[in-house]
Amino acid sequence: MVALIPSLPEWVEPVARYMFEVGLPGTLRIAGLALVGSAVIGVVLGTLLTVDSRPLRAAIRLYVEVWRGLPILVTIFVVFFALPSASDALRFDAFTAAAIGLTLWGSAQVAEATRGAVGSIPREQHEASAALGFGWLGRHRYVILPQALRRLLPPFVSLLVNIIQNTTIAQVIGAAELLETGERSAERLTFTTLDTHALEIYGAVAVVFFLISFPLTRLAAYLEKRLI
């Protein structure tokens, strides 16, 4: 029976180990940092967008429009290349720069979604909680945000998919995420076996991203039907 199972080429095992032990954790690390940062910053800013203060709303709106309007690659370049020229304290490694760039983009998306979710809560909810003696902070913390976050969950899962897929942009600044480790492996094989095996390697990268993204997109669709 063992003889009937074809053995894999020698190059497969080291390439797979490198991609799954270095590349995949790198991708998940960037995505995790960006997701947490996007959620915290975005929910706060999106809630403040509903405050009756024109200067505050204008400042937050500027933040949202800038980071939603710029290509993510440009944002990452600004963080990785431009900020260090302003101050050495703003010099980040490739992983951190990619996570910050994705956080700026993601938080703008979450802020806009949060504004819509908070705005969709009936005004009677605000009035009833105010009648119970809650101030603005108490109303939003205990009454409004719990309902808004439920409505925000489906787009938040969709954002997670986008963040995971956009981690591949970190490859251009040298972060060892999944796509970058695949590219390095293909280049190394060019010198050792005179064959990049690009089809197999990039095909494997595509399969991994699909296996991560597809269940999440289905989850987002399911939540949208159940929660909205």
Long-range contacts (C-beta under 8 A, 24 or more apart in sequence): 11-189, 11-192, 11-193, 11-197, 12-200, 15-185, 15-189, 15-197, 15-201, 16-204, 18-181, 18-184, 18-185, 19-178, 19-181, 19-182, 19-185, 19-201, 19-204, 19-205, 22-176, 22-181, 23-176, 23-177, 23-178, 23-179, 23-180, 23-181, 23-182, 24-178, 24-208, 26-95, 26-170, 26-175, 26-176, 26-177, 26-178, 26-180, 26-181, 27-164, 27-167, 27-177, 27-178, 29-95, 29-99, 30-95, 30-98, 30-99, 30-102, 30-167, 30-170, 30-175, 30-177, 31-102, 31-160, 31-163, 31-164, 31-167, 33-96, 33-99, 33-103, 34-98, 34-99, 34-102, 34-103, 34-106, 34-163, 34-167, 35-106, 35-159, 35-160, 35-163, 37-99, 37-100, 37-103, 37-106, 37-107, 38-102, 38-103, 38-105, 38-106, 38-107, 38-109, 38-110, 38-159, 38-163, 39-110, 39-156, 41-103, 41-107, 41-110, 41-111, 42-106, 42-107, 42-108, 42-109, 42-110, 42-111, 42-113, 42-114, 43-110, 43-111, 43-114, 43-145, 43-149, 43-152, 45-107, 45-111, 45-114, 46-110, 46-111, 46-112, 46-113, 46-114, 46-115, 46-117, 46-118, 47-114, 47-115, 47-118, 47-140, 47-145, 49-111, 49-114, 49-115, 49-118, 50-115, 50-118, 50-119, 51-136, 60-111, 63-108, 63-111, 64-108, 64-111, 64-112, 65-108, 66-108, 67-104, 67-105, 67-107, 67-108, 68-105, 68-108, 68-109, 68-112, 70-105, 72-101, 72-102, 72-105, 72-166, 72-169, 73-169, 73-172, 75-101, 75-104, 75-105, 76-101, 76-102, 76-169, 76-170, 76-172, 76-173, 77-173, 79-104, 80-173, 94-170, 94-173, 94-174, 94-175, 94-176, 95-170, 95-175, 97-173, 97-175, 98-167, 98-169, 98-170, 98-173, 98-175, 98-177, 101-169, 102-163, 102-166, 102-167, 105-166, 106-159, 106-162, 106-163, 109-155, 109-159, 109-162, 110-152, 110-156, 110-159, 113-152, 113-155, 113-156, 113-159, 114-148, 114-152, 117-148, 117-149, 117-151, 117-152, 118-144, 118-145, 118-148, 120-148, 120-151, 121-147, 121-148, 150-227, 151-227, 151-228, 153-223, 153-227, 154-220, 154-221, 154-223, 154-224, 154-227, 154-228, 155-220, 157-216, 157-219, 157-220, 157-223, 158-216, 158-217, 158-220, 160-216, 161-213, 161-216, 161-217, 161-220, 164-209, 164-212, 164-213, 164-216, 165-209, 165-213, 168-209, 178-205, 178-208, 178-209, 179-205
